[in-house]
Amino acid sequence: MRGPAGYGRYDDDPAHVGCPFARSRRSPCMARDGRLALVESPAMVCEGCYHTPEQQVEDLAMYWPPAEGIAPGEPVTMADEFAAMVREMTEPGREVR
């Protein structure tokens, strides 16, 4: 199952958030794991796709306007807010336009 911007929940595991940028379902992923997926390389990036929290939030905001409310700032905080936003957006039964 894929939703807005390619994010979604898997049909066989609705608690598991899928990310369009993840290399695999098992890769650490900022959309699913927030700060736990961040690595320093040299900037803080998602281990699963190498995007910064700012890049991910900017991309998400094109499809999910509430993401515009995530203020630029500390990468760890942005990663957690991004993960919460993706989880909310992909909640089973939610319709996104």
C-alpha positions in Angstrom: 0.0 0.0 0.0 1.4 3.4 -1.0 0.0 6.8 -0.1 0.9 10.4 -0.6 4.5 11.1 -1.7 5.0 7.4 -1.8 4.8 6.9 1.9 2.4 4.3 3.2 1.7 1.3 5.3 2.3 -2.3 4.3 -0.8 -4.4 3.8 0.8 -7.3 5.7 2.0 -5.0 8.6 -0.1 -1.8 9.0 2.1 -0.6 11.9 5.1 -0.5 9.5 5.6 2.8 7.6 7.0 2.4 4.1 9.2 5.1 2.7 9.8 5.7 -1.1 13.4 6.5 -0.5 14.4 3.5 1.6 16.8 1.0 0.1 14.8 -1.9 1.6 12.0 -2.5 4.1 14.6 -3.3 6.7 16.8 -0.2 6.2 16.8 2.3 9.0 14.4 5.0 8.0 13.7 8.5 9.3 10.1 8.3 8.2 9.6 5.2 10.4 12.3 5.6 13.1 12.8 9.3 13.5 16.1 10.2 15.2 17.2 6.6 15.5 17.8 6.5 11.7 20.1 9.5 11.7 23.9 9.2 11.1 26.5 11.8 10.7 28.0 11.7 7.2 29.3 14.6 7.5 25.9 16.2 8.1 23.0 14.4 9.9 21.3 12.3 7.3 18.9 9.3 7.2 20.9 6.1 7.1 18.4 4.5 4.8 18.4 7.2 2.0 21.0 9.8 2.9 18.5 12.7 2.8 18.7 15.4 5.5 15.6 16.0 7.7 15.2 19.4 5.9 15.1 17.6 2.5 12.5 15.1 3.7 10.3 17.7 5.4 10.4 19.9 2.3 9.5 17.0 0.0 6.6 15.9 2.4 5.2 19.4 2.6 4.5 19.3 -1.2 2.0 16.5 -0.5 0.9 17.1 3.1 0.5 20.8 4.0 0.7 20.2 7.8 4.4 19.3 7.3 5.0 23.0 6.5 4.6 23.5 10.3 7.8 21.6 11.0 10.2 24.4 11.6 13.8 24.2 10.4 16.2 23.5 13.3 17.9 20.7 15.1 18.1 17.6 12.9 17.2 15.3 15.7 14.0 17.2 16.5 13.1 17.6 12.9 13.6 13.8 12.3 11.2 12.9 15.2 8.6 15.5 14.0 8.9 14.2 10.4 8.3 10.6 11.6 5.3 11.6 13.6 3.9 13.5 10.6 4.4 10.6 8.3 2.8 8.2 10.8 -0.2 10.5 11.1 -0.5 11.0 7.3 -0.4 7.2 6.6 -2.8 6.2 9.4 -5.0 3.4 8.1 -8.4 4.8 7.0 -7.1 8.4 6.6 -7.8 10.1 3.3 -5.2 12.5 2.1 -5.9 14.9 -0.7 
